[in-house]
């Protein structure tokens, strides 16, 4: 399953909020998925998602 960080670029949705929503959705899902990929544009987005995942 791939999760792109949609709307965090041109529409300027806050990256931290996008990370919170995406990670919460994955963690609370009851779907049997072997792998989830967060599709991120740059290192800054990666850093935000990494920090959220560490919580």
Secondary structure, DSSP 8 states (H G I E B T S, - for coil): -EEE-TTSSTT---HHHHHHHHHHHHHH-----S--EEE-SSHHHHHHHHHHHT-
